[in-house]
Amino acid sequence: MVTIYLIIFITLVAALIVSFAQILFKSELDRGKMGMLQIIKSLVTDKKILLGIGAYFLSLVIYLYALSEAPLSVVYPLFASSFIFVALFSAKFLKEPLNVRRVIGIALVFAGIAMIAVSYV
């Protein structure tokens, strides 16, 4: 039997991986304005986009495993930690601003996720 702590851990890993994919997508798309056809073409030709798609798929597999072992009402909110990771990674790697309002929002999301995780333990 898989413990809830392992489910929490692997769900957070899935959220980290999907957040990494988002950073790959955004960093590649920031090279300049791209039309829809260019974006579609990049789905099969751009290495960062392909790596991001692979990361999304890996994250999905991990997420589905977590869902098979724990209630959706626990796993899905934990997966929402990707909002926190994306905000932090965006500030670090994409130089997006991380102002006081965003930090408060991140803290509130973290508190909500923590409360849901602890309520199941």
Steps between C-alpha positions, in 0.01 A plus 500: 500500500625844407502754781340841468842655553629328189193617308561857618864473391434357155218748437739783585758346264236494224421866572871588485538323166196670344628835629835434335313431176322835527834679538634319193195599295507863606875541457478366147195701405659820633748498212253712305143514386395175342192439294282197556663312211847566641388373839354186344822443306703544819306210655703262286820695429599697809709313757381701801137461400548127447673470838209690657250264337697203632505656847122554481451135408726379783315725743168359379615142558616584854179693568283211379689262727438732795130513408486121496629492859325794670180703484466763231411753770854461637707449186356779288558779752854372556558515126395866519836561664612540139364856531756563772784338307419688180496834681835429666663353188371791291665746734827306499534390137281743305569806717129561552418728793427349838336784689336503842154413365635194321691387807181533709308306235765227498484481879121469493510225237766319703291530817195360323692208355661425836162505676354255248801267521501503881126443517543162335795382709 
